[in-house]
Amino acid sequence: MKKINKLCLLFGFIVVTALNAQKTVSVSDLNQQFDTVKVQSLYSSRIHFSPDNYGQNVQIISREEIQKMPVQTTTEILSYALGVDIRQRGPQGMQADIQIQGSTFDQVLVMIDGVKMSDPQTGHHQMNLSISPEAIERIEIIKGAAARRYGLNALAGVVNIITRSQAKSHLAAQVHAGTNAQKDMQTGKLYANQGYRLFNSIGNKELSAWYDIAVDLGSGYRHNSDFQAIRSNFKVQQLIKNKLSVPDGFKLSYLGGIVRNSFGANGFYAAPSDSNSYEYVNTSWGAVNADFETQKSGTFSARISARANNDQYVFIKSNPSYYRNFHQTTVLTPELNYRYVSKYFEIGAGAEYRKEAINSTNLGDHIREFAGLYADVLLMPVKGVRISGGVYSLQNKVLGHQFYPGVDINVQLKKDVYAFASAGNGQRLPTYTDLFYTGPSNISNPLLLPEMARYFDAGVRFNGQRFQGHINVFRRENQSMIDRVKDSLNAPWKPLNVQSLTMQGIEARVQYQFRIKNILASRGGIRILSSTGVSVLESSVVNTASISQFALNYLPIQWMSQLQFRVQRFSLSFNLRYLERYGLKAAEKTAFAIADVRADYAIKIREGKPLRVFVSMQNLGNTQYKEFTAVPLPGRWTTLGLVF
């Protein structure tokens, strides 16, 4: 608690400084800085908010930021988000889990353009994403319980990946290759990977379409860590104008994607005996959206989406018949939404139905169905004050009728400075793996209950032209938390609804950008962006009698810093992350720092689009670290690429 109190005082001083700093910035400064983009509205089929006036802690990762990151996958992008914990088992996020503010990986909801990617088999598959960085417009990260607006499994936060909306023709391609300069001791071959990207769009304001294709393959970085991933996505948008609709008309959109992954699963589930295991995970999804805005009655939206996942796990790759599992899940979700806007209030309402099915050689065949209703009201009683409240109602044969209310407030203190606070609820359902999986190192528990959580947070955000940042404190109270426990190292894991757990913490981030005109003045000077953020968490559970897989597995301290330089066609980005992580017990706490760097240079080719050359180096210091107990992660990795 002392650490949190000290940080509150420190960043309270920063907030006061920011309030005064707003006075010294002129509008002309913006054109001298980086290509920062201020998002006008968060993605929503109901009430609309901007990142500034949202009543919870929200973070936006823009396309411009993504282009400067030393990453090749969407999973890697999220590892640079403050308060987000990406735990990878292999290179380039072949299998990764996402946690927010000390949550477990099943307590976070991931979406693509509002389509839920949650998998009823296991949360491990939620990050098996088809979207590549080239197709992303921005990523919205909402931290905290958000069942009232997003429904099922939004217990600790929501990640919504917004894809590009291209209204013009555009063609881009990328090739890259990387290595750690080490050789496989058995084959004598160099550990290396390679990737290929293609993005193509055509159209105009009335009809537009794009597709992308991404291929990644590599030999890994240790025994049985090779991988292959093929991803592809598409999006078609059509605008149909008519006399009844304003201002744009009747909008239709079709979108979807597929990903085909295969990877060595050395140490993923049953170390050390699974050193030769292998896994194949194939995911496909699609959605059809229709939006109709009337002159007097508001906006109506309808969507139907579907997602399918096939998972095959073999214990010995060279002898699949020894032990293997097949799992196939399908999810169908139709939904309707409504929005009405007036000068002093907005009303949002919605209804959804969700059907989840699984066919599995180990988990059995099961179907479960849910119906949900949303209601949300936004009041704007005076200028600069926005008060929002609502409820999500969930109906299921087993759970009965459950309600998840929430309320938030946002107050504009002065230009570009906002204070916010919220209180809400969330839940997450047991997955089919939690309920029914039995194997060499696991016991099932079909009597598991859903997890529940109450969430409270408050903070201040400031978004000036040179100086941006936020400070936020939160408290999450979990009831009936699902943990996997065992009494000894050799005993099997068993999922249980364990004791209540309270997680509280503070998160703060500041960013400053400026230009040094006197150096390289003929090239416009040097533009510099610097940012630093810290997240500190404390749990009410400091130790457990049994070995716990989830209760203690979080980052008590996460520190992230970034420094960017730009001179005309050259840019350099340096990232430093310091992480402290608990293991299966509190005594297993580790700490490590990871430094990454990326340099880009644009080569002008006649009158056409410039050719960009980039080189990136991940884990610059060759740090040896783990995010799962039995899986060491890659050391220094260098990548060279071309974008044209």
C-alpha positions as CSV (number, residue, x, y, z in Angstrom):
1,M,0.0,0.0,0.0
2,K,2.9,2.3,0.7
3,K,4.1,2.1,-3.0
4,I,0.6,3.1,-4.2
5,N,0.4,6.1,-1.8
6,K,3.8,7.4,-2.9
7,L,2.9,7.1,-6.6
8,C,-0.4,8.9,-6.0
9,L,1.5,11.8,-4.6
10,L,4.1,11.8,-7.4
11,F,1.5,11.7,-10.3
12,G,-0.8,14.1,-8.5
13,F,2.1,16.6,-8.9
14,I,2.3,15.7,-12.6
15,V,-1.4,16.3,-13.1
16,V,-1.2,19.8,-11.6
17,T,1.8,20.5,-13.9
18,A,-0.3,19.3,-16.8
19,L,-3.1,21.7,-15.9
20,N,-0.8,24.6,-16.1
21,A,1.1,23.3,-19.2
22,Q,-2.0,23.6,-21.3
23,K,-1.7,27.3,-21.3
24,T,1.6,27.4,-23.1
25,V,0.8,25.4,-26.3
26,S,-0.4,27.1,-29.5
27,V,-2.4,25.5,-32.3
28,S,0.5,25.9,-34.7
29,D,2.7,23.6,-32.5
30,L,0.6,20.6,-33.7
31,N,1.9,20.7,-37.2
32,Q,5.4,20.5,-36.0
33,Q,5.0,17.3,-34.0
34,F,4.4,13.6,-34.8
35,D,1.5,12.4,-36.8
36,T,-0.8,11.9,-33.8
37,V,-4.4,11.3,-34.5
38,K,-7.2,12.2,-32.0
39,V,-9.9,9.6,-32.2
40,Q,-13.3,11.3,-32.3
41,S,-15.5,8.4,-31.2
42,L,-15.0,5.0,-29.7
43,Y,-16.6,2.1,-31.7
44,S,-20.2,1.5,-30.5
45,S,-23.5,0.4,-31.9
46,R,-25.3,2.3,-29.0
47,I,-24.1,5.4,-27.1
48,H,-21.1,7.1,-28.6
49,F,-18.2,8.4,-26.5
50,S,-14.8,9.9,-27.4
51,P,-11.7,8.8,-25.5
52,D,-11.7,12.1,-23.7
53,N,-15.2,12.0,-22.3
54,Y,-15.4,8.3,-21.6
55,G,-16.1,7.5,-17.9
56,Q,-13.5,4.7,-17.5
57,N,-9.8,4.3,-18.1
58,V,-9.4,3.9,-21.9
59,Q,-6.3,3.6,-24.0
60,I,-6.0,4.1,-27.8
61,I,-3.2,2.6,-29.9
62,S,-3.3,4.4,-33.2
63,R,-2.2,3.2,-36.6
64,E,0.6,5.7,-36.5
65,E,1.9,4.2,-33.3
66,I,1.7,0.7,-34.6
67,Q,3.8,1.5,-37.6
68,K,6.7,2.6,-35.3
69,M,6.6,-0.6,-33.1
70,P,9.2,-3.4,-33.5
71,V,6.3,-5.9,-34.0
72,Q,5.0,-8.2,-36.7
73,T,1.7,-9.5,-35.1
74,T,-1.3,-8.0,-33.3
75,T,-0.4,-9.9,-30.1
76,E,3.0,-8.2,-29.9
77,I,1.3,-4.7,-30.3
78,L,-0.7,-5.3,-27.1
79,S,2.5,-6.1,-25.1
80,Y,3.3,-2.4,-25.3
81,A,0.0,-1.3,-23.7
82,L,0.3,-0.2,-20.1
83,G,-1.8,-2.3,-17.6
84,V,-2.0,-5.1,-20.2
85,D,-0.1,-8.3,-19.6
86,I,0.6,-10.4,-22.7
87,R,2.0,-13.8,-21.7
88,Q,3.4,-15.7,-24.7
89,R,4.4,-19.3,-25.0
90,G,6.1,-19.0,-28.3
91,P,7.5,-16.7,-31.0
92,Q,5.3,-14.0,-32.5
93,G,2.4,-14.8,-30.2
94,M,1.7,-18.3,-31.6
95,Q,-0.1,-18.9,-28.4
96,A,-0.6,-16.0,-26.0
97,D,-2.9,-15.0,-23.2
98,I,-4.1,-11.5,-22.4
99,Q,-4.6,-10.1,-18.9
100,I,-5.6,-6.6,-17.8
101,Q,-4.9,-5.1,-14.4
102,G,-4.0,-8.4,-12.8
103,S,-6.8,-10.4,-14.2
104,T,-6.7,-13.9,-15.6
105,F,-6.8,-14.6,-19.3
106,D,-10.4,-15.7,-19.3
107,Q,-11.6,-12.4,-17.7
108,V,-10.8,-10.2,-20.7
109,L,-13.0,-9.8,-23.8
110,V,-11.4,-9.4,-27.2
111,M,-13.3,-8.1,-30.2
112,I,-12.7,-7.2,-33.9
113,D,-15.0,-4.4,-35.0
114,G,-17.3,-5.3,-32.2
115,V,-17.4,-9.0,-33.0
116,K,-16.5,-11.1,-30.0
117,M,-13.6,-13.5,-30.4
118,S,-14.1,-15.3,-27.1
119,D,-13.9,-19.1,-27.4
120,P,-16.1,-21.4,-25.2
121,Q,-13.4,-24.1,-25.2
122,T,-10.7,-22.0,-23.6
123,G,-9.5,-18.4,-23.3
124,H,-6.1,-19.5,-24.8
125,H,-7.8,-19.4,-28.3
126,Q,-9.2,-15.9,-28.0
127,M,-5.8,-14.4,-29.1
128,N,-5.7,-16.7,-32.1
129,L,-6.4,-13.6,-34.2
130,S,-6.7,-13.3,-37.9
131,I,-6.0,-9.6,-38.0
132,S,-2.5,-8.5,-38.9
133,P,-1.1,-5.0,-38.0
134,E,-1.4,-3.8,-41.6
135,A,-5.2,-4.0,-41.4
136,I,-5.7,-2.2,-38.1
137,E,-6.9,1.4,-37.8
138,R,-6.6,1.5,-34.1
139,I,-7.0,-0.6,-30.9
140,E,-9.3,0.5,-28.1
141,I,-8.5,-0.9,-24.6
142,I,-11.1,-0.3,-21.9
143,K,-9.8,-1.3,-18.5
144,G,-12.2,-2.4,-15.9
145,A,-15.5,-4.4,-15.6
146,A,-17.7,-3.6,-18.6
147,A,-20.5,-6.1,-18.7
148,R,-23.1,-3.3,-18.9
149,R,-21.9,-2.3,-22.4
150,Y,-20.2,-5.5,-23.7
151,G,-21.9,-8.4,-22.0
152,L,-20.4,-11.8,-21.4
153,N,-16.8,-12.2,-20.1
154,A,-16.0,-8.5,-19.9
155,L,-15.0,-8.9,-16.2
156,A,-11.6,-7.1,-16.2
157,G,-11.6,-5.2,-19.5
158,V,-12.2,-5.1,-23.2
159,V,-9.9,-5.0,-26.3
160,N,-11.7,-3.9,-29.5
161,I,-9.5,-4.0,-32.6
162,I,-10.9,-1.6,-35.2
163,T,-10.0,-2.4,-38.8
164,R,-9.3,0.1,-41.6
165,S,-12.1,1.7,-43.6
166,Q,-10.6,2.4,-47.0
167,A,-12.6,4.6,-49.4
168,K,-9.8,4.7,-52.0
169,S,-7.5,2.4,-53.9
170,H,-4.4,1.4,-52.0
171,L,-1.9,-1.4,-52.4
172,A,0.9,-2.2,-49.9
173,A,3.2,-5.2,-49.4
174,Q,5.9,-6.2,-46.9
175,V,8.6,-8.8,-46.7
176,H,10.8,-9.4,-43.7
177,A,13.1,-12.0,-42.2
178,G,14.7,-12.4,-38.8
179,T,17.1,-14.5,-36.7
180,N,18.7,-14.8,-33.3
181,A,22.0,-15.8,-34.9
182,Q,22.0,-19.2,-33.1
183,K,21.9,-22.7,-34.6
184,D,19.8,-25.7,-33.8
185,M,22.2,-28.2,-32.2
186,Q,20.5,-31.2,-33.8
187,T,20.2,-30.0,-37.4
188,G,23.0,-27.3,-37.5
189,K,20.6,-24.9,-39.2
190,L,20.1,-21.3,-38.2
191,Y,17.0,-20.4,-36.2
192,A,15.2,-17.9,-38.4
193,N,11.7,-16.7,-39.4
194,Q,10.2,-14.9,-42.4
195,G,7.0,-13.1,-43.2
196,Y,5.0,-11.8,-46.1
197,R,2.2,-9.2,-46.1
198,L,-0.2,-7.9,-48.7
199,F,-3.0,-5.3,-48.3
200,N,-5.2,-4.1,-51.1
201,S,-8.2,-1.8,-51.1
202,I,-10.4,-0.4,-53.8
203,G,-13.6,1.8,-54.0
204,N,-15.1,5.1,-53.1
205,K,-17.5,6.5,-50.4
206,E,-20.5,4.5,-51.7
207,L,-18.8,1.1,-52.1
208,S,-15.4,0.0,-50.9
209,A,-13.6,-3.2,-50.1
210,W,-10.2,-4.4,-48.8
211,Y,-8.5,-7.7,-48.2
212,D,-5.2,-8.6,-46.6
213,I,-3.0,-11.7,-46.5
214,A,-0.2,-12.5,-44.0
215,V,2.1,-15.5,-43.9
216,D,4.6,-16.1,-41.1
217,L,6.8,-19.2,-40.7
218,G,10.0,-20.0,-38.8
219,S,12.1,-22.7,-37.3
220,G,11.7,-21.3,-33.8
221,Y,14.4,-20.6,-31.3
222,R,14.8,-23.9,-29.3
223,H,13.8,-27.5,-29.6
224,N,10.2,-28.0,-31.1
225,S,9.3,-24.3,-31.3
226,D,8.8,-24.0,-35.1
227,F,5.6,-22.4,-36.3
228,Q,3.5,-21.5,-39.4
229,A,0.7,-19.0,-39.5
230,I,-1.5,-18.0,-42.4
231,R,-4.0,-15.1,-41.9
232,S,-6.4,-13.5,-44.2
233,N,-9.2,-10.9,-43.8
234,F,-11.7,-9.0,-45.9
235,K,-14.1,-6.1,-45.4
236,V,-16.8,-4.7,-47.8
237,Q,-18.8,-1.6,-47.0
238,Q,-21.8,-0.3,-49.0
239,L,-23.7,2.9,-48.6
240,I,-27.3,3.0,-50.0
241,K,-28.8,6.5,-50.0
242,N,-32.5,7.1,-49.8
243,K,-34.9,9.9,-48.9
244,L,-35.7,8.6,-45.4
245,S,-32.2,8.4,-44.0
246,V,-29.8,11.1,-42.8
247,P,-27.1,12.1,-43.1
248,D,-25.5,9.2,-45.0
249,G,-28.0,6.5,-45.7
250,F,-28.4,2.8,-45.2
251,K,-25.0,1.2,-44.5
252,L,-24.1,-2.5,-45.1
253,S,-20.8,-4.1,-44.2
254,Y,-19.4,-7.6,-44.6
255,L,-16.3,-8.7,-42.8
256,G,-14.5,-11.8,-41.8
257,G,-11.2,-13.6,-41.4
258,I,-9.4,-16.9,-41.1
259,V,-6.2,-18.0,-39.4
260,R,-4.4,-21.3,-39.8
261,N,-1.8,-21.9,-37.0
262,S,0.5,-24.8,-36.3
263,F,3.3,-24.7,-33.8
264,G,5.5,-26.8,-31.5
265,A,4.1,-26.9,-28.0
266,N,7.2,-27.8,-26.0
267,G,6.4,-27.2,-22.3
268,F,3.1,-25.5,-23.0
269,Y,0.8,-27.8,-20.8
270,A,2.6,-30.8,-19.2
271,A,6.3,-30.0,-18.9
272,P,8.8,-31.6,-19.1
273,S,7.1,-34.7,-20.6
274,D,5.5,-32.8,-23.5
275,S,8.7,-31.6,-25.2
276,N,7.6,-33.2,-28.5
277,S,4.0,-32.1,-28.5
278,Y,2.4,-30.1,-31.3
279,E,-0.8,-28.2,-31.8
280,Y,-2.9,-27.1,-34.8
281,V,-5.4,-24.2,-34.2
282,N,-7.6,-23.0,-37.1
283,T,-10.1,-20.1,-36.6
284,S,-12.6,-18.5,-38.9
285,W,-15.2,-15.8,-38.3
286,G,-17.5,-13.5,-40.2
287,A,-20.2,-10.9,-39.6
288,V,-22.9,-8.9,-41.5
289,N,-23.8,-5.5,-40.2
290,A,-26.6,-3.2,-41.2
291,D,-27.1,0.4,-39.9
292,F,-30.1,2.6,-40.7
293,E,-30.4,6.2,-39.4
294,T,-33.9,7.7,-39.5
295,Q,-34.7,11.4,-39.4
296,K,-36.7,11.4,-36.2
297,S,-36.6,7.9,-34.6
298,G,-32.9,7.3,-34.1
299,T,-30.4,4.8,-35.5
300,F,-31.1,1.1,-35.8
301,S,-28.3,-1.5,-36.1
302,A,-28.4,-5.2,-36.7
303,R,-25.6,-7.7,-36.9
304,I,-25.2,-11.5,-37.1
305,S,-21.8,-13.0,-36.5
306,A,-20.3,-16.5,-36.3
307,R,-17.0,-17.9,-35.2
308,A,-15.6,-21.4,-35.5
309,N,-12.5,-22.9,-34.0
310,N,-10.7,-26.3,-34.6
311,D,-8.0,-27.4,-32.2
312,Q,-5.9,-30.5,-32.5
313,Y,-3.3,-31.3,-29.9
314,V,-0.9,-34.2,-30.2
315,F,1.3,-35.3,-27.3
316,I,4.0,-36.7,-29.6
317,K,4.3,-35.1,-33.0
318,S,5.9,-38.2,-34.6
319,N,3.4,-40.5,-33.1
320,P,0.0,-38.7,-33.0
321,S,-2.0,-41.9,-32.1
322,Y,-0.3,-42.1,-28.7
323,Y,-2.4,-39.3,-27.3
324,R,-4.3,-36.5,-29.0
325,N,-7.4,-34.3,-28.6
326,F,-9.8,-32.9,-31.1
327,H,-12.0,-29.9,-30.2
328,Q,-14.4,-28.0,-32.5
329,T,-16.4,-25.0,-31.3
330,T,-18.9,-22.9,-33.0
331,V,-20.5,-19.6,-31.8
332,L,-23.5,-17.9,-33.4
333,T,-24.5,-14.3,-32.2
334,P,-27.4,-12.3,-33.7
335,E,-27.9,-8.8,-32.1
336,L,-30.0,-5.7,-32.5
337,N,-29.1,-2.2,-31.2
338,Y,-30.7,1.2,-31.1
339,R,-29.5,4.7,-30.4
340,Y,-31.3,8.0,-29.9
341,V,-29.6,11.4,-29.6
342,S,-30.9,14.7,-28.3
343,K,-29.3,17.9,-27.1
344,Y,-29.2,16.8,-23.4
345,F,-29.3,13.0,-23.4
346,E,-28.7,9.9,-25.4
347,I,-30.4,6.5,-25.1
348,G,-28.9,3.2,-26.1
349,A,-30.5,-0.2,-26.1
350,G,-29.8,-3.6,-27.4
351,A,-30.6,-7.3,-27.4
352,E,-28.4,-10.3,-28.2
353,Y,-28.6,-14.1,-28.4
354,R,-25.5,-16.3,-28.2
355,K,-25.3,-20.0,-28.9
356,E,-22.1,-21.9,-28.0
357,A,-21.5,-25.5,-29.1
358,I,-18.5,-27.9,-28.7
359,N,-17.7,-31.3,-30.2
360,S,-14.7,-32.8,-28.5
361,T,-13.0,-36.1,-28.1
362,N,-12.1,-35.2,-24.5
363,L,-14.6,-32.6,-23.4
364,G,-17.7,-34.2,-24.9
365,D,-20.5,-32.6,-26.9
366,H,-22.3,-29.6,-25.3
367,I,-24.5,-26.7,-26.2
368,R,-25.4,-23.7,-24.1
369,E,-27.5,-20.6,-25.0
370,F,-27.7,-17.1,-23.6
371,A,-30.0,-14.1,-24.1
372,G,-29.0,-10.6,-23.1
373,L,-30.6,-7.2,-23.0
374,Y,-28.7,-3.8,-22.8
375,A,-30.0,-0.4,-21.6
376,D,-27.8,2.7,-21.3
377,V,-28.6,6.3,-20.7
378,L,-26.2,9.3,-21.1
379,L,-27.2,12.6,-19.5
380,M,-25.5,15.9,-20.3
381,P,-27.2,18.3,-17.7
382,V,-24.6,21.1,-18.1
383,K,-21.8,21.8,-20.5
384,G,-18.7,19.6,-19.8
385,V,-20.5,17.0,-17.6
386,R,-21.6,13.6,-18.8
387,I,-23.3,11.1,-16.6
388,S,-24.0,7.6,-17.9
389,G,-25.8,4.6,-16.3
390,G,-27.1,1.3,-17.5
391,V,-27.6,-2.4,-17.0
392,Y,-27.0,-5.7,-18.8
393,S,-29.5,-8.4,-18.2
394,L,-28.4,-12.0,-18.8
395,Q,-30.7,-15.0,-19.1
396,N,-29.6,-18.7,-19.1
397,K,-31.2,-22.0,-18.1
398,V,-28.5,-22.8,-15.6
399,L,-27.7,-19.3,-14.3
400,G,-31.2,-18.0,-14.3
401,H,-31.7,-14.2,-14.6
402,Q,-28.7,-12.0,-13.7
403,F,-28.3,-8.2,-13.7
404,Y,-25.0,-6.3,-14.1
405,P,-25.5,-2.5,-13.5
406,G,-22.9,0.2,-13.9
407,V,-22.6,4.0,-13.8
408,D,-19.8,6.5,-14.7
409,I,-19.3,10.2,-14.8
410,N,-16.9,12.4,-16.8
411,V,-16.3,16.1,-16.0
412,Q,-14.3,18.5,-18.2
413,L,-12.1,20.5,-15.7
414,K,-10.7,22.8,-18.4
415,K,-9.6,22.5,-22.0
416,D,-8.3,19.0,-22.7
417,V,-8.4,18.0,-19.0
418,Y,-11.0,15.6,-17.7
419,A,-11.8,13.8,-14.5
420,F,-13.7,10.5,-14.5
421,A,-15.0,7.9,-12.1
422,S,-17.0,4.6,-12.6
423,A,-18.5,1.7,-10.7
424,G,-19.6,-1.5,-12.5
425,N,-19.9,-5.2,-12.5
426,G,-18.6,-8.0,-14.7
427,Q,-18.7,-11.8,-15.0
428,R,-16.9,-14.6,-16.8
429,L,-18.4,-18.0,-17.5
430,P,-16.4,-21.3,-16.9
431,T,-15.1,-22.5,-20.2
432,Y,-15.7,-26.1,-21.4
433,T,-12.0,-26.8,-20.5
434,D,-12.7,-25.6,-16.9
435,L,-15.8,-27.8,-16.6
436,F,-14.9,-31.0,-18.4
437,Y,-11.2,-31.4,-19.3
438,T,-9.4,-34.5,-17.8
439,G,-5.9,-35.5,-18.8
440,P,-2.5,-36.7,-17.5
441,S,-2.1,-33.5,-15.4
442,N,-5.7,-32.2,-15.1
443,I,-9.0,-33.0,-13.3
444,S,-12.3,-31.6,-14.4
445,N,-14.9,-29.9,-12.3
446,P,-18.4,-29.7,-13.9
447,L,-19.8,-27.9,-10.8
448,L,-17.9,-24.7,-11.3
449,L,-19.9,-21.4,-10.9
450,P,-19.4,-18.2,-12.9
451,E,-17.0,-15.6,-11.6
452,M,-18.3,-12.2,-10.5
453,A,-16.6,-8.9,-9.9
454,R,-17.4,-5.4,-8.7
455,Y,-15.1,-2.7,-10.1
456,F,-14.5,1.0,-9.0
457,D,-12.1,3.4,-10.6
458,A,-11.4,7.2,-10.7
459,G,-8.8,9.3,-12.5
460,V,-7.8,12.3,-14.5
461,R,-6.7,12.5,-18.2
462,F,-5.2,15.3,-20.1
463,N,-4.8,15.4,-23.9
464,G,-3.0,18.6,-25.0
465,Q,-1.1,19.1,-28.2
466,R,2.3,18.5,-26.7
467,F,1.6,17.0,-23.3
468,Q,-0.7,14.0,-22.8
469,G,-1.3,11.6,-20.0
470,H,-3.5,10.1,-17.3
471,I,-3.5,8.9,-13.7
472,N,-6.0,6.3,-12.6
473,V,-6.7,4.3,-9.4
474,F,-8.9,1.2,-9.3
475,R,-10.2,-1.6,-7.1
476,R,-11.7,-4.9,-8.4
477,E,-13.4,-7.3,-6.0
478,N,-13.7,-10.8,-7.4
479,Q,-16.2,-13.4,-6.0
480,S,-16.1,-17.1,-6.8
481,M,-12.9,-16.7,-8.7
482,I,-12.0,-19.7,-10.8
483,D,-8.4,-20.8,-10.1
484,R,-6.5,-24.0,-10.9
485,V,-4.8,-25.4,-7.9
486,K,-2.8,-28.5,-6.7
487,D,-1.3,-29.6,-3.4
488,S,2.1,-30.7,-4.8
489,L,4.2,-30.3,-7.9
490,N,3.4,-33.9,-9.0
491,A,-0.4,-33.6,-8.3
492,P,-2.9,-32.8,-11.2
493,W,-4.4,-29.4,-11.6
494,K,-8.1,-29.0,-10.5
495,P,-10.2,-25.9,-11.3
496,L,-12.1,-24.5,-8.2
497,N,-14.2,-21.5,-7.2
498,V,-11.7,-20.3,-4.6
499,Q,-11.7,-17.5,-2.0
500,S,-12.6,-14.0,-2.9
501,L,-9.8,-11.8,-4.2
502,T,-9.4,-8.1,-4.3
503,M,-7.0,-6.4,-6.7
504,Q,-6.2,-2.7,-6.5
505,G,-3.7,-0.5,-8.1
506,I,-2.6,2.7,-9.7
507,E,-1.7,3.4,-13.3
508,A,-0.2,6.6,-14.7
509,R,1.3,7.7,-18.0
510,V,2.8,10.9,-19.4
511,Q,3.8,11.8,-23.0
512,Y,5.6,14.8,-24.3
513,Q,6.5,15.8,-27.8
514,F,8.6,18.6,-29.2
515,R,10.9,19.7,-31.9
516,I,14.6,20.9,-31.8
517,K,14.8,23.4,-34.7
518,N,18.6,24.2,-34.5
519,I,19.8,20.7,-35.2
520,L,19.5,19.6,-38.9
521,A,17.5,22.8,-39.5
522,S,17.7,22.3,-43.3
523,R,15.7,19.0,-42.8
524,G,13.1,20.5,-40.5
525,G,14.9,19.8,-37.2
526,I,14.6,16.8,-35.0
527,R,11.1,15.8,-33.7
528,I,11.2,13.9,-30.4
529,L,8.4,12.0,-28.6
530,S,9.0,10.7,-25.1
531,S,6.6,8.7,-22.9
532,T,6.7,6.9,-19.6
533,G,4.1,4.9,-17.8
534,V,3.9,2.8,-14.6
535,S,1.3,0.3,-13.3
536,V,1.5,-0.9,-9.6
537,L,-0.9,-3.7,-8.4
538,E,-1.6,-5.1,-5.0
539,S,-3.6,-8.3,-4.3
540,S,-5.4,-9.3,-1.1
541,V,-3.9,-12.8,-1.6
542,V,-0.2,-12.7,-0.8
543,N,0.2,-16.4,-0.5
544,T,-1.8,-19.7,-0.9
545,A,-1.7,-23.0,0.9
546,S,-1.9,-24.8,-2.4
547,I,0.0,-24.1,-5.6
548,S,-2.1,-21.6,-7.5
549,Q,-2.0,-21.1,-11.3
550,F,-4.0,-17.8,-11.4
551,A,-4.4,-16.1,-8.0
552,L,-0.8,-14.9,-7.8
553,N,0.0,-14.7,-11.5
554,Y,0.2,-11.0,-12.2
555,L,2.6,-8.1,-12.6
556,P,2.9,-6.1,-9.3
557,I,5.1,-3.6,-11.2
558,Q,5.1,-2.7,-14.9
559,W,7.1,0.2,-16.2
560,M,7.2,1.2,-19.8
561,S,9.1,4.0,-21.5
562,Q,9.4,5.0,-25.2
563,L,11.6,7.5,-27.0
564,Q,11.1,8.4,-30.7
565,F,13.2,10.5,-33.1
566,R,12.2,11.7,-36.5
567,V,14.2,13.6,-39.1
568,Q,12.4,13.9,-42.5
569,R,12.4,10.3,-43.9
570,F,14.2,8.7,-41.0
571,S,12.7,7.6,-37.7
572,L,14.1,5.7,-34.7
573,S,12.0,4.2,-31.9
574,F,13.4,2.8,-28.6
575,N,11.2,1.0,-26.1
576,L,12.1,-0.2,-22.6
577,R,9.8,-2.4,-20.4
578,Y,10.5,-3.4,-16.8
579,L,8.3,-6.1,-15.4
580,E,8.0,-7.8,-12.1
581,R,6.1,-11.1,-12.2
582,Y,4.8,-13.6,-9.6
583,G,5.0,-17.3,-10.3
584,L,3.0,-20.2,-8.9
585,K,3.9,-18.9,-5.4
586,A,4.7,-15.4,-4.1
587,A,8.3,-16.6,-3.4
588,E,8.8,-17.2,-7.1
589,K,8.7,-13.5,-8.0
590,T,11.0,-12.5,-10.8
591,A,12.0,-9.2,-12.4
592,F,13.4,-8.4,-15.8
593,A,13.9,-5.6,-18.3
594,I,13.3,-5.9,-22.1
595,A,14.6,-3.2,-24.6
596,D,13.5,-3.1,-28.2
597,V,14.5,-0.8,-31.0
598,R,13.3,-0.1,-34.6
599,A,14.7,2.2,-37.3
600,D,12.9,3.2,-40.5
601,Y,14.1,5.0,-43.6
602,A,11.9,6.0,-46.6
603,I,13.6,5.9,-50.0
604,K,11.9,8.1,-52.5
605,I,11.4,6.4,-55.9
606,R,10.5,9.0,-58.5
607,E,6.9,10.2,-58.1
608,G,5.6,7.0,-56.6
609,K,5.1,5.7,-53.1
610,P,8.4,5.6,-51.2
611,L,10.1,2.3,-50.4
612,R,10.5,1.9,-46.6
613,V,13.4,-0.1,-45.2
614,F,13.3,-1.1,-41.5
615,V,15.4,-3.0,-39.0
616,S,14.2,-3.9,-35.6
617,M,15.8,-5.7,-32.7
618,Q,13.7,-7.2,-29.9
619,N,15.2,-8.0,-26.5
620,L,18.3,-5.9,-27.2
621,G,20.0,-7.0,-24.0
622,N,19.4,-10.7,-24.7
623,T,17.6,-11.1,-21.4
624,Q,16.7,-14.6,-20.4
625,Y,13.1,-14.6,-19.1
626,K,9.9,-16.6,-18.9
627,E,6.2,-15.6,-18.9
628,F,5.2,-19.2,-18.2
629,T,7.2,-21.4,-15.8
630,A,8.3,-24.0,-18.3
631,V,8.7,-21.9,-21.4
632,P,11.9,-19.7,-21.9
633,L,11.3,-17.0,-24.4
634,P,13.6,-15.9,-27.3
635,G,16.7,-13.8,-26.6
636,R,17.9,-11.1,-28.9
637,W,16.1,-11.2,-32.3
638,T,16.9,-9.1,-35.3
639,T,14.5,-8.5,-38.2
640,L,15.1,-6.7,-41.5
641,G,12.2,-5.8,-43.8
642,L,10.9,-3.8,-46.8
643,V,7.6,-2.1,-47.1
644,F,6.4,-1.0,-50.6
